[in-house]
Amino acid sequence: MALHPPYRVLMIGCGNIASGFDEDRDPGAPPLSHAGALTGDDRYTLAACVDPDTERLHAVMARWQVPAGHDSLDDLEPETRFDVVAICSPTALHSAHIDAALRLQPALIFCEKPVTPDLVLSEALVAHCEAQGVLLAVNHTRRWAPDVVRLRAELAAGKWGSVRAVSATYNKGIVNNGSHLIDLLHFLLDRRLDLVAAGAPLFDFWPEDPTIPAMLVTDDGVPVQLGVAHAADFSLFELQIVTSLGVIAMLDGGSSWQFREVINSPDFKGYRALDAGERHPGELAYAMSQAYGNIANALAMGAPLASNGRSALMAQRLCQQIRTASFAGGRQQSA
């Protein structure tokens, strides 16, 4: 049944992705946090927030003029109703918070990725949401970035010819950041990815979530390489797509892009080469507001969610396969 705005939202967790990324940001800049996106969209009312850190809770309530706040979900009145529950808490708490959200019977849950750190538990919770008729959006952010959406359409339409190979580099955990990368590959290439081989785990940040190199292949034979960097050095999340008509590079996590096209070599007669290319600013900063736009359309008109529980599970299953294969090899890189 279609719901009509404004949609009442409960935000669980008051950290950076919930609010902090926008607290010192230019008011005219696109919002990077849930609170920033919600309070800038008149289809929503940020009705309440929850965080055990009462100082942080009250700061967020004051910053975004949230009328109600609690340090525990147990303090919510049983009859309180929300259309959307945004789960912005640490990953280890997602399972408990999804269970609590389901008891509130919202129309939709918007959960930060991954759904949980454990694949079996994630599968169970996605199934519970489906069984109860609660929509589940998962914040694999780049599925809502306008430039990523355009590139997916260009690749599908053949604007760049055939995809020949893909290489990517990431750090800070195969589940934490690797799931973002694999989900992005699923989205852009619109193909199944299969594991060929996994390398040694690198424990560069999370003790329980190493960063792992891997070789993948699409169902139509395109090789995909995942390389690693060390999170202690710097953050890195980049992607290069080699096609028959050029090379596309996502830089700085999607903050910028470089597009190089095929030309006749200026130096060697009869050879084809790549031009110097152009670097363009990315549109990742618009992803959060686009996500809540997609959610509003899902609630009002039944529009499909760009990122949902099933697409998130596809990424997490492959992450688990990479992790299992890596540890089966019995090799580990030191931090």
C-alpha positions, 0 to 999 in steps of 0.5 A: 500500500502506498504511503504518503509523506511526510515519513516519520524516521527513527535514527538509531546511532548518532555517529559520523554517518548518522550526523557527524559528516555534516555538522561542520559542512557548508550548509549549501553542500550536498548532505553526506549523513542521514540527518543531513539528507533527512532534514533537507527533504520535506518528505521526511520528519526526523522524529527521534534518535537513539544513542547510548552516548547521551552527550552525543545524543543531545548534541545531535538532537540540538543540531537537527532539531530532533524532538525526541531522543533516547539512550536505549531502544527500550525507552521507546513507547510501544505504540510509537510508529515510524515509517522508516528506521535508519540503522546507523550504529556500529556493524556489530549492533546491526543484528539487534537493531534490525530485530528491534526495528522489526518489532516497531513494524516500519514500512522500511529499514535503511541499514548501513552496510554490511547487514551484519558481519556474519553471512548466515545471520545477514541471510536470516535477517533479510529473510525476516524483513521479507517475511514481515513485508518490511522493505530493506535498503542497504547503504551501498552508497555508490548505487545512488551516485548519479555518475555511477548510475550513468556509467552503468547505463553507458556500459550496458548501451555499448558506449565504451565497447566491450569490457576487457578487464577490470582492476581495483584496489581497496583496504580496510577489510574484505567485508567492511570496504571489500563489500562496497567494491564487490557490490559496485562491480556487480552494479556497474558490470551487471554480471555474476562474479565468480572467485578464481583465487584468493591471496593471503589475508592482510590484517591492516585494520580490523582484527576479524576482517582482513583485507584480501587480494583476489582474482575474479571472473565474470560469467562471460569471462572478463577478468577482475583483479582485486588488489590491496593497500594497507589502511595504516598508510592511507585510505584507498578505494579505486577502480579501473575498467579497460574497454575496447574503446578506452579506459575508465578510472574511478579515483579517490573512492568516486570523488573524481573520474578519469576517462581516456579514449582511443586515438591514433598514436601520434608517434607510431604510425599504424598503432592505436593509443589512449589520449591523455584523458580528462579528469572530472569531479565525481558525484558521490556527494549526492548519493545520500540525498539520492538514496532517500529520494529512492526510498521516498519513491519506494514508499509512495509508488513502489519503485524498486530500491537501487540497493536492497537486502538481496543485492547486499547478500550477493556481495557478502556471499562473495566476500565470504568465499574470498575469506574462506579461500584465503584462510584455506591457503594457510598464508597470512601477511603481517600487518 
